[in-house]
Amino acid sequence: MFVEHGAKLKFGNLTMECRSTPGHTNGCSTYVLHDQRVAFTGDALLIRGCGRTDFQQGCAKLLYNSVHSQIFSLPSDYQLYPAHDYKGLTVTTVNEEKTLNPRLTKTLEEFVEIMNNLNLAYPKRIDVSVPANLVCGLQDEL
């Protein structure tokens, strides 16, 4: 199922809002359950970090604007669940990230400078993972 920004996904008694949050990749989305006051941020916003922007159509300026307009605009007590965390953490809040995130508390210009100078190693399995992600992991069934 393909969803667009603003789409409402209903399942059971729940309704989830899709918010487009590109920047890590051009297809990143955040899913918000307003009744539960939670959002699933994927790789756009991590706990005290964010997804890298140096491959997969990444763009630091777009990521910064996405996070600030689509995630940081949520009420401060909303719980945020990223796709993963490198330190074993599982949840944060809008307020925590708005005040404690070492990258996204900076100005746009500072953020872009940080992201453009991370000098991260090329991910070991990226050449396998990206094509698999593009077909939802079903590459063997094509």
N, C-alpha and C positions, 0 to 999 in steps of 0.2 A: 504494500500500500504506500503510495506516495502522498505526502501531506505538504501543505503550504502554510506559510506564516499566517497565524490567526485561526487555523483550522481547530475545530473542537472535536475531540475523539471521545466517544461515549462507550463505556464498557461497564456492565452492571449498573450500579448506582453512581458511578464516578464519571466526571467529565474532565478531560485533560486538554489544556490549551497548548498548541504548538507555537513556539516563537523561534523565528529564524535568527541564529546567532553565528553567522559565518565569520571567518577570520583564521581559525586553526585550519579548517578546510572550508571550501565554499558551500558545503552541504550540512554544516553543523546546525543542530537544532537543540533547543531547550524545551522541556515539557513541564508544564505547570499544572498542579492540582490545587486550585485556589481553596476549595473546601478544607483540604488537609494542610494548607499553608506550606507546601513543599514544591521544590522544582528539581528536576533532573537535568544537569547542565552538560552532560557529555564531556568532551574535552575542551570546550570553550573556557570554562572556569574550573580550575582545580582548587583544592584547599591550599591557600597561600601561594597560588601560582596560576598558570593558565597553559593552554596547549601551545606548542611551538608553532611558529609561523614561517619556517624556512623551507617548506616543501608542501606538496599537495594543494596547490593554489592558495597557500596561506598568505595572509596580509595583516601585518601588525596594526595598522591604522583601523582596518575593518574590524578586527577582533576587539580592540579597545572600545570602539563605538558600539559594537554589538553588546558587549558585557555591560557597559554603562547604560545603554538605552533599554535593553531587554531583560537584564537580570538585576542590576542595581536599582532599577526602577520599581522592583517589587517591594512590598512592605519589609521593614528591617528585620522582623522576626521570622520570616520565611526560612525554612530549613532548606539547604542546598546539598544535593547528592551528586558528586561528580562521577564520571565513568570509572575513575580509578584514582589511587593516591599512592605516592612512592614511600610514604611513611606509615602506612597502615591506618590512616584516619578514614572515616566514612562519611562524616556530616559536618557542615558548617552552617552559618547563617548569612543572610544578606549583610547584616550589620557587621559581623566579624570580617567579612571580605572587604567591605567598604572602608574599614578602619585599619585592618591588619595585613592585607595582601601587599607584599613588598613591590609588586610590579604595577598593579592596577590602582594603587593610591597615588601614583605619579600623574603628571600632566601627560597629555597625548604625546607631546614631543619627547619627553623623557622615556615614556613607555616604548615608543618606536625605536629610540636609540638603544635601550636595553635589549629588546628583542632582536634587533639587527646585529648585535654584538655578542650573542650567547655562545657562538662557536661550538655548538653541540656536535657530537659524532653522528654520522649517518646511521640511522637505526638498522640493526643487524637483519631484521626480517621484513623490512618495509617493502622490498620488492615482491614479497609473497603476500604480505598482509593487505596492501592497497588493492591489488586486483581482486583478492578474496572479498574485501569489504564492498567493492563495487557491485558484486553479485550476491551479497548477503551470505557469503561463505559457501555458496553452492557451485563453485567453479568445477568440481568433479562431475556435476550433473548436467553440464552444458553439452 
